[in-house]
Every structure is written in structure tokens, then in C-alpha cells.
Amino acid sequence: MSTVPARRRRGQRSAASVDHVSARLDAATTARLDALAPLLTPLGSQPSRSIAVRACILTRLDALEAMHGKGAK
């Protein structure tokens, strides 16, 4: 059995890139996220925007689902 991973075919995306979402944010929103990142990051971890963005989305997503009465978690 080989320890070398199989090569992906051209044009095939990795599993990690399939779940990736990107968004463009203005400078003011980015600054707000950067200020929140250290507060939302677990101790011992490097603060990151992705953690802050994820926390903001999940927090507001619950509120929006409750407001509109739909969407299972």
C-alpha cells in the first residue's frame, strides 16, 4: 500500500475548498471583526477573522431563524 496520496484530477477541488465561503467586507466591518477576534478566540489560540466571522454569522443566524420561524440548525 502506497503512502503517497492519489493525485487529484485537473479541475477537481479538495474537500476543504468545497466548504469554503468568502465574502467582501468594507474596511469598517473588517475593523469591527478584528476588534472582536481576540475576545472570541479560545485561550491559547491565535485570534483570527474567520473565528470572529463564524461567531457573528452563527449568532445572528439563530436570531434570523427565530424571527422568520424557519430553518433547522
C-alpha positions in Angstrom: 0.0 0.0 0.0 1.4 3.4 -1.0 1.8 6.2 1.5 1.6 8.8 -1.3 -1.8 10.3 -1.7 -3.5 9.9 -5.1 -3.2 12.9 -7.4 -6.3 14.9 -8.0 -7.5 15.2 -11.5 -7.2 18.6 -13.1 -10.1 20.8 -12.1 -11.1 18.7 -9.1 -11.3 20.6 -5.8 -10.2 19.4 -2.4 -12.8 18.6 0.2 -11.6 21.7 2.2 -12.3 24.1 -0.6 -15.9 22.7 -1.2 -16.9 24.0 2.3 -15.2 27.4 1.9 -17.2 30.6 1.6 -15.7 34.0 1.0 -17.2 37.5 1.3 -16.0 41.0 0.7 -16.3 43.3 3.6 -15.8 47.0 3.9 -13.0 48.5 6.0 -15.2 49.5 8.8 -16.7 45.9 9.2 -13.2 44.4 9.0 -12.0 46.7 11.8 -15.0 45.7 13.9 -14.3 42.0 13.3 -10.6 42.5 14.1 -11.6 44.1 17.4 -13.8 41.1 18.3 -11.4 38.4 17.2 -9.3 38.3 20.4 -12.5 38.2 22.5 -14.0 35.3 20.6 -10.8 33.2 20.2 -10.2 30.3 22.7 -7.3 30.9 25.1 -4.0 29.7 23.6 -5.2 30.1 20.0 -4.2 32.8 17.6 -7.0 35.3 17.0 -8.4 35.1 13.5 -11.0 36.9 11.5 -12.5 33.6 10.5 -13.4 32.8 14.1 -15.0 36.2 14.5 -16.9 35.9 11.2 -18.2 32.5 12.2 -19.3 33.6 15.6 -21.1 36.6 14.2 -22.9 34.6 11.5 -24.0 31.8 13.9 -25.2 34.3 16.5 -27.3 36.3 14.0 -28.4 33.1 12.1 -30.2 31.9 15.3 -31.9 35.3 15.6 -33.0 35.4 12.0 -34.3 31.8 12.1 -36.3 32.6 15.2 -37.6 35.8 13.6 -38.7 34.1 10.5 -39.8 30.9 12.1 -37.9 28.6 9.9 -34.6 26.8 9.4 -33.4 23.9 11.4 -29.9 24.0 12.8 
